[in-house]
Amino acid sequence: MGNGNGVNGSDGVNRSDGVNRSFGIFNSYGVDNALFLADKPRGFTIFGKEVAGERFEEIKKNLFNKLKGWRPKFNNIFELYHKVGGDWKRVKASNICSTLNSGEEPKKAWEDMPQEAIDYIKSLPEFDVKMFKRITGIGVLAELGEKPSAKALTKDEFMKKYEGVGRGSQ
């Protein structure tokens, strides 16, 4: 393998990044299961929709600003870190475990995502509610009569707010 980053299970790769299970790749980005490919350009997507590089960078900058350093937590390492007084040397690696029971349950890792970031994501024209739920496990319901930028409601908040709606008068 020549000059490349993010290369997995691939050979004959040169001047390329993000290559998986491929062979004979040159000057390409984001390649999966390819044989002999050259000059595949870098692509930019948001919720699977292609966007211009400038749009991608603008949204990424705004999103990371709203996240304020927050990241999803897929293991308990920071809990252990705080329990030992913030000393990484005292964190026992054998105690680190996943916060997820399966790949089908991502919500635990994402549940404390800042609401400001969720609202921003929902305001994007590229937003896809099903994909967001699949990735984060967070269900976002737009309140009736409002734009998709409405606050995400918990199931209990939703049930309380819309109790009786659509059931007819009793």
PyRosetta script that sets phi, psi and omega in degrees:
from pyrosetta import init, pose_from_sequence

init()
pose = pose_from_sequence("MGNGNGVNGSDGVNRSDGVNRSFGIFNSYGVDNALFLADKPRGFTIFGKEVAGERFEEIKKNLFNKLKGWRPKFNNIFELYHKVGGDWKRVKASNICSTLNSGEEPKKAWEDMPQEAIDYIKSLPEFDVKMFKRITGIGVLAELGEKPSAKALTKDEFMKKYEGVGRGSQ")
pose.set_psi(1, 134.2)
pose.set_omega(1, 175.3)
pose.set_phi(2, -96.5)
pose.set_psi(2, -174.8)
pose.set_omega(2, 177.9)
pose.set_phi(3, -33.5)
pose.set_psi(3, 83.5)
pose.set_omega(3, 178.6)
pose.set_phi(4, -150.1)
pose.set_psi(4, 156.5)
pose.set_omega(4, 179.4)
pose.set_phi(5, -121.7)
pose.set_psi(5, 151.1)
pose.set_omega(5, 176.5)
pose.set_phi(6, 64.2)
pose.set_psi(6, 43.2)
pose.set_omega(6, -177.2)
pose.set_phi(7, -104.3)
pose.set_psi(7, 128.5)
pose.set_omega(7, -176.3)
pose.set_phi(8, -131.9)
pose.set_psi(8, 126.9)
pose.set_omega(8, 174.0)
pose.set_phi(9, 54.5)
pose.set_psi(9, 39.8)
pose.set_omega(9, -175.4)
pose.set_phi(10, -136.6)
pose.set_psi(10, 151.1)
pose.set_omega(10, 177.0)
pose.set_phi(11, -132.4)
pose.set_psi(11, 161.5)
pose.set_omega(11, 178.3)
pose.set_phi(12, 67.7)
pose.set_psi(12, 38.4)
pose.set_omega(12, -176.0)
pose.set_phi(13, -109.5)
pose.set_psi(13, 129.8)
pose.set_omega(13, -179.5)
pose.set_phi(14, -141.1)
pose.set_psi(14, 135.4)
pose.set_omega(14, 178.6)
pose.set_phi(15, 51.5)
pose.set_psi(15, 45.0)
pose.set_omega(15, -176.4)
pose.set_phi(16, -139.8)
pose.set_psi(16, 149.9)
pose.set_omega(16, 179.1)
pose.set_phi(17, -126.7)
pose.set_psi(17, 151.0)
pose.set_omega(17, 174.9)
pose.set_phi(18, 66.1)
pose.set_psi(18, 54.2)
pose.set_omega(18, -176.8)
pose.set_phi(19, -113.2)
pose.set_psi(19, 130.8)
pose.set_omega(19, -178.9)
pose.set_phi(20, -131.9)
pose.set_psi(20, 130.9)
pose.set_omega(20, 174.3)
pose.set_phi(21, 47.8)
pose.set_psi(21, 53.7)
pose.set_omega(21, -176.2)
pose.set_phi(22, -137.2)
pose.set_psi(22, 168.7)
pose.set_omega(22, -177.9)
pose.set_phi(23, -146.9)
pose.set_psi(23, 138.4)
pose.set_omega(23, 176.0)
pose.set_phi(24, 71.2)
pose.set_psi(24, 52.1)
pose.set_omega(24, -176.1)
pose.set_phi(25, -111.0)
pose.set_psi(25, 133.6)
pose.set_omega(25, -179.7)
pose.set_phi(26, -135.7)
pose.set_psi(26, 129.7)
pose.set_omega(26, 172.8)
pose.set_phi(27, 53.1)
pose.set_psi(27, 51.1)
pose.set_omega(27, -175.5)
pose.set_phi(28, -136.3)
pose.set_psi(28, 158.8)
pose.set_omega(28, -178.0)
pose.set_phi(29, -129.5)
pose.set_psi(29, 143.1)
pose.set_omega(29, 174.6)
pose.set_phi(30, 59.4)
pose.set_psi(30, 58.2)
pose.set_omega(30, -175.6)
pose.set_phi(31, -108.3)
pose.set_psi(31, 134.5)
pose.set_omega(31, 178.5)
pose.set_phi(32, -137.6)
pose.set_psi(32, 128.6)
pose.set_omega(32, 177.0)
pose.set_phi(33, 51.5)
pose.set_psi(33, 58.0)
pose.set_omega(33, -179.8)
pose.set_phi(34, -126.3)
pose.set_psi(34, 146.2)
pose.set_omega(34, 172.6)
pose.set_phi(35, -118.7)
pose.set_psi(35, 127.0)
pose.set_omega(35, 177.2)
pose.set_phi(36, 52.2)
pose.set_psi(36, 87.0)
pose.set_omega(36, 180.0)
pose.set_phi(37, -136.0)
pose.set_psi(37, 136.9)
pose.set_omega(37, 178.3)
pose.set_phi(38, -133.1)
pose.set_psi(38, 146.5)
pose.set_omega(38, 170.2)
pose.set_phi(39, 60.4)
pose.set_psi(39, 35.3)
pose.set_omega(39, 173.3)
pose.set_phi(40, -77.3)
pose.set_psi(40, 118.6)
pose.set_omega(40, -175.9)
pose.set_phi(41, -72.4)
pose.set_psi(41, 160.0)
pose.set_omega(41, 174.6)
pose.set_phi(42, -69.6)
pose.set_psi(42, 135.9)
pose.set_omega(42, 178.0)
pose.set_phi(43, -113.2)
pose.set_psi(43, 156.4)
pose.set_omega(43, 179.3)
pose.set_phi(44, -124.8)
pose.set_psi(44, 127.9)
pose.set_omega(44, 179.3)
pose.set_phi(45, -135.6)
pose.set_psi(45, 151.3)
pose.set_omega(45, 172.7)
pose.set_phi(46, -133.2)
pose.set_psi(46, 119.4)
pose.set_omega(46, -174.2)
pose.set_phi(47, 52.0)
pose.set_psi(47, 40.8)
pose.set_omega(47, 176.1)
pose.set_phi(48, 77.3)
pose.set_psi(48, 0.4)
pose.set_omega(48, 179.7)
pose.set_phi(49, -99.5)
pose.set_psi(49, 130.7)
pose.set_omega(49, 178.6)
pose.set_phi(50, -67.9)
pose.set_psi(50, 136.4)
pose.set_omega(50, 178.4)
pose.set_phi(51, -135.4)
pose.set_psi(51, 161.4)
pose.set_omega(51, 175.8)
pose.set_phi(52, -67.4)
pose.set_psi(52, 151.6)
pose.set_omega(52, 179.2)
pose.set_phi(53, -56.9)
pose.set_psi(53, -37.7)
pose.set_omega(53, 179.3)
pose.set_phi(54, -64.9)
pose.set_psi(54, -41.4)
pose.set_omega(54, 179.0)
pose.set_phi(55, -63.9)
pose.set_psi(55, -44.6)
pose.set_omega(55, 179.0)
pose.set_phi(56, -57.6)
pose.set_psi(56, -49.5)
pose.set_omega(56, -177.9)
pose.set_phi(57, -64.1)
pose.set_psi(57, -38.4)
pose.set_omega(57, 178.0)
pose.set_phi(58, -62.8)
pose.set_psi(58, -47.6)
pose.set_omega(58, -179.0)
pose.set_phi(59, -66.9)
pose.set_psi(59, -42.4)
pose.set_omega(59, 179.1)
pose.set_phi(60, -60.2)
pose.set_psi(60, -45.1)
pose.set_omega(60, 179.9)
pose.set_phi(61, -61.5)
pose.set_psi(61, -47.5)
pose.set_omega(61, 179.8)
pose.set_phi(62, -63.6)
pose.set_psi(62, -42.4)
pose.set_omega(62, -179.6)
pose.set_phi(63, -62.8)
pose.set_psi(63, -48.6)
pose.set_omega(63, -178.0)
pose.set_phi(64, -65.8)
pose.set_psi(64, -30.9)
pose.set_omega(64, 174.7)
pose.set_phi(65, -63.5)
pose.set_psi(65, -42.9)
pose.set_omega(65, -179.0)
pose.set_phi(66, -74.5)
pose.set_psi(66, -25.8)
pose.set_omega(66, 177.5)
pose.set_phi(67, -73.9)
pose.set_psi(67, -23.8)
pose.set_omega(67, 177.3)
pose.set_phi(68, 50.1)
pose.set_psi(68, 44.5)
pose.set_omega(68, 178.2)
pose.set_phi(69, 87.1)
pose.set_psi(69, -7.9)
pose.set_omega(69, 179.7)
pose.set_phi(70, -66.6)
pose.set_psi(70, 142.7)
pose.set_omega(70, 173.8)
pose.set_phi(71, -139.4)
pose.set_psi(71, 151.4)
pose.set_omega(71, 176.4)
pose.set_phi(72, -63.0)
pose.set_psi(72, 148.5)
pose.set_omega(72, -177.5)
pose.set_phi(73, -111.9)
pose.set_psi(73, 107.8)
pose.set_omega(73, -177.5)
pose.set_phi(74, -97.0)
pose.set_psi(74, 0.2)
pose.set_omega(74, 174.4)
pose.set_phi(75, -149.4)
pose.set_psi(75, 177.3)
pose.set_omega(75, -174.3)
pose.set_phi(76, -96.6)
pose.set_psi(76, 18.5)
pose.set_omega(76, -172.6)
pose.set_phi(77, -60.3)
pose.set_psi(77, -38.4)
pose.set_omega(77, -178.6)
pose.set_phi(78, -73.6)
pose.set_psi(78, -31.0)
pose.set_omega(78, 173.7)
pose.set_phi(79, -61.9)
pose.set_psi(79, -45.4)
pose.set_omega(79, 179.3)
pose.set_phi(80, -63.9)
pose.set_psi(80, -40.2)
pose.set_omega(80, 179.0)
pose.set_phi(81, -59.0)
pose.set_psi(81, -45.7)
pose.set_omega(81, -179.9)
pose.set_phi(82, -70.1)
pose.set_psi(82, -33.8)
pose.set_omega(82, 179.6)
pose.set_phi(83, -65.1)
pose.set_psi(83, -27.2)
pose.set_omega(83, -179.7)
pose.set_phi(84, -101.7)
pose.set_psi(84, 23.8)
pose.set_omega(84, 174.3)
pose.set_phi(85, 75.9)
pose.set_psi(85, 24.0)
pose.set_omega(85, 176.7)
pose.set_phi(86, 75.6)
pose.set_psi(86, 29.1)
pose.set_omega(86, 179.9)
pose.set_phi(87, -115.3)
pose.set_psi(87, 105.3)
pose.set_omega(87, -176.7)
pose.set_phi(88, -58.1)
pose.set_psi(88, -30.8)
pose.set_omega(88, -178.6)
pose.set_phi(89, -65.0)
pose.set_psi(89, -24.4)
pose.set_omega(89, -178.3)
pose.set_phi(90, -92.3)
pose.set_psi(90, -3.8)
pose.set_omega(90, 178.2)
pose.set_phi(91, -79.0)
pose.set_psi(91, 120.7)
pose.set_omega(91, 179.7)
pose.set_phi(92, -82.9)
pose.set_psi(92, 118.4)
pose.set_omega(92, -178.7)
pose.set_phi(93, -58.8)
pose.set_psi(93, -31.8)
pose.set_omega(93, -178.8)
pose.set_phi(94, -67.8)
pose.set_psi(94, -16.5)
pose.set_omega(94, 178.8)
pose.set_phi(95, -90.7)
pose.set_psi(95, -7.1)
pose.set_omega(95, 179.9)
pose.set_phi(96, -74.1)
pose.set_psi(96, 130.1)
pose.set_omega(96, 178.0)
pose.set_phi(97, -143.9)
pose.set_psi(97, 163.0)
pose.set_omega(97, -179.4)
pose.set_phi(98, -68.1)
pose.set_psi(98, 147.3)
pose.set_omega(98, 174.0)
pose.set_phi(99, -90.8)
pose.set_psi(99, -2.5)
pose.set_omega(99, -177.6)
pose.set_phi(100, -109.7)
pose.set_psi(100, 141.7)
pose.set_omega(100, 174.8)
pose.set_phi(101, -82.6)
pose.set_psi(101, -29.7)
pose.set_omega(101, 177.9)
pose.set_phi(102, -160.3)
pose.set_psi(102, 167.2)
pose.set_omega(102, 177.5)
pose.set_phi(103, -65.8)
pose.set_psi(103, -11.1)
pose.set_omega(103, -179.6)
pose.set_phi(104, -88.2)
pose.set_psi(104, -2.7)
pose.set_omega(104, -176.7)
pose.set_phi(105, -125.7)
pose.set_psi(105, 67.4)
pose.set_omega(105, -175.6)
pose.set_phi(106, -79.9)
pose.set_psi(106, -9.6)
pose.set_omega(106, -170.5)
pose.set_phi(107, -57.9)
pose.set_psi(107, -39.0)
pose.set_omega(107, -178.2)
pose.set_phi(108, -55.6)
pose.set_psi(108, -38.0)
pose.set_omega(108, -179.4)
pose.set_phi(109, -72.9)
pose.set_psi(109, -27.6)
pose.set_omega(109, -172.6)
pose.set_phi(110, -107.6)
pose.set_psi(110, -8.5)
pose.set_omega(110, -167.1)
pose.set_phi(111, -60.2)
pose.set_psi(111, -24.0)
pose.set_omega(111, -179.7)
pose.set_phi(112, -102.9)
pose.set_psi(112, 23.7)
pose.set_omega(112, 176.0)
pose.set_phi(113, -59.6)
pose.set_psi(113, 134.2)
pose.set_omega(113, -178.5)
pose.set_phi(114, -56.5)
pose.set_psi(114, 133.6)
pose.set_omega(114, -179.1)
pose.set_phi(115, -58.0)
pose.set_psi(115, -35.7)
pose.set_omega(115, 179.4)
pose.set_phi(116, -59.4)
pose.set_psi(116, -38.9)
pose.set_omega(116, 178.6)
pose.set_phi(117, -69.8)
pose.set_psi(117, -42.3)
pose.set_omega(117, 178.0)
pose.set_phi(118, -60.4)
pose.set_psi(118, -45.7)
pose.set_omega(118, 179.6)
pose.set_phi(119, -61.0)
pose.set_psi(119, -40.9)
pose.set_omega(119, 179.1)
pose.set_phi(120, -63.7)
pose.set_psi(120, -47.2)
pose.set_omega(120, -179.4)
pose.set_phi(121, -58.5)
pose.set_psi(121, -45.3)
pose.set_omega(121, -179.2)
pose.set_phi(122, -65.2)
pose.set_psi(122, -22.6)
pose.set_omega(122, -178.3)
pose.set_phi(123, -81.0)
pose.set_psi(123, -12.1)
pose.set_omega(123, -176.5)
pose.set_phi(124, -72.6)
pose.set_psi(124, 139.3)
pose.set_omega(124, 176.6)
pose.set_phi(125, -63.4)
pose.set_psi(125, -22.4)
pose.set_omega(125, 179.5)
pose.set_phi(126, -81.8)
pose.set_psi(126, -9.3)
pose.set_omega(126, -174.6)
pose.set_phi(127, -53.7)
pose.set_psi(127, 136.1)
pose.set_omega(127, 177.3)
pose.set_phi(128, -129.8)
pose.set_psi(128, 107.8)
pose.set_omega(128, -173.6)
pose.set_phi(129, -60.9)
pose.set_psi(129, -39.3)
pose.set_omega(129, -179.4)
pose.set_phi(130, -67.7)
pose.set_psi(130, -41.6)
pose.set_omega(130, 179.8)
pose.set_phi(131, -68.0)
pose.set_psi(131, -39.8)
pose.set_omega(131, 178.1)
pose.set_phi(132, -60.2)
pose.set_psi(132, -44.7)
pose.set_omega(132, 179.1)
pose.set_phi(133, -63.8)
pose.set_psi(133, -40.8)
pose.set_omega(133, -179.0)
pose.set_phi(134, -64.1)
pose.set_psi(134, -39.8)
pose.set_omega(134, -177.4)
pose.set_phi(135, -77.2)
pose.set_psi(135, -44.5)
pose.set_omega(135, -170.8)
pose.set_phi(136, -104.1)
pose.set_psi(136, -20.8)
pose.set_omega(136, -173.4)
pose.set_phi(137, 77.7)
pose.set_psi(137, -0.5)
pose.set_omega(137, -178.7)
pose.set_phi(138, -89.7)
pose.set_psi(138, 120.0)
pose.set_omega(138, 174.7)
pose.set_phi(139, -85.9)
pose.set_psi(139, 126.3)
pose.set_omega(139, 178.4)
pose.set_phi(140, -116.2)
pose.set_psi(140, 119.8)
pose.set_omega(140, -179.3)
pose.set_phi(141, -111.5)
pose.set_psi(141, 124.6)
pose.set_omega(141, 175.1)
pose.set_phi(142, -75.5)
pose.set_psi(142, 133.5)
pose.set_omega(142, 178.4)
pose.set_phi(143, -66.4)
pose.set_psi(143, 147.4)
pose.set_omega(143, -177.1)
pose.set_phi(144, -53.9)
pose.set_psi(144, 131.6)
pose.set_omega(144, 176.0)
pose.set_phi(145, 78.3)
pose.set_psi(145, 6.2)
pose.set_omega(145, -179.9)
pose.set_phi(146, -116.8)
pose.set_psi(146, 163.7)
pose.set_omega(146, 176.1)
pose.set_phi(147, -65.4)
pose.set_psi(147, 163.9)
pose.set_omega(147, 178.0)
pose.set_phi(148, -62.4)
pose.set_psi(148, -4.4)
pose.set_omega(148, -179.8)
pose.set_phi(149, -85.9)
pose.set_psi(149, 9.7)
pose.set_omega(149, 179.0)
pose.set_phi(150, -63.2)
pose.set_psi(150, 155.0)
pose.set_omega(150, -179.6)
pose.set_phi(151, -59.8)
pose.set_psi(151, 138.6)
pose.set_omega(151, 174.9)
pose.set_phi(152, -66.1)
pose.set_psi(152, 133.8)
pose.set_omega(152, -179.7)
pose.set_phi(153, -106.7)
pose.set_psi(153, 142.8)
pose.set_omega(153, 171.1)
pose.set_phi(154, -73.7)
pose.set_psi(154, 166.6)
pose.set_omega(154, 178.7)
pose.set_phi(155, -59.8)
pose.set_psi(155, -43.4)
pose.set_omega(155, -179.6)
pose.set_phi(156, -63.8)
pose.set_psi(156, -42.3)
pose.set_omega(156, 178.3)
pose.set_phi(157, -62.3)
pose.set_psi(157, -42.1)
pose.set_omega(157, -179.7)
pose.set_phi(158, -63.0)
pose.set_psi(158, -48.0)
pose.set_omega(158, -178.2)
pose.set_phi(159, -61.0)
pose.set_psi(159, -42.3)
pose.set_omega(159, -179.9)
pose.set_phi(160, -66.1)
pose.set_psi(160, -45.6)
pose.set_omega(160, -175.8)
pose.set_phi(161, -67.0)
pose.set_psi(161, -39.6)
pose.set_omega(161, -174.0)
pose.set_phi(162, -110.0)
pose.set_psi(162, 21.6)
pose.set_omega(162, 178.4)
pose.set_phi(163, -56.4)
pose.set_psi(163, 124.4)
pose.set_omega(163, 177.9)
pose.set_phi(164, 88.1)
pose.set_psi(164, -13.6)
pose.set_omega(164, 179.6)
pose.set_phi(165, -66.9)
pose.set_psi(165, 130.3)
pose.set_omega(165, 177.7)
pose.set_phi(166, 83.5)
pose.set_psi(166, 0.8)
pose.set_omega(166, -179.7)
pose.set_phi(167, -100.9)
pose.set_psi(167, -4.1)
pose.set_omega(167, -177.2)
pose.set_phi(168, 82.0)
pose.set_psi(168, 164.7)
pose.set_omega(168, -179.6)
pose.set_phi(169, -78.8)
pose.set_psi(169, 147.6)
pose.set_omega(169, -176.9)
pose.set_phi(170, -116.8)
pose.dump_pdb("model.pdb")
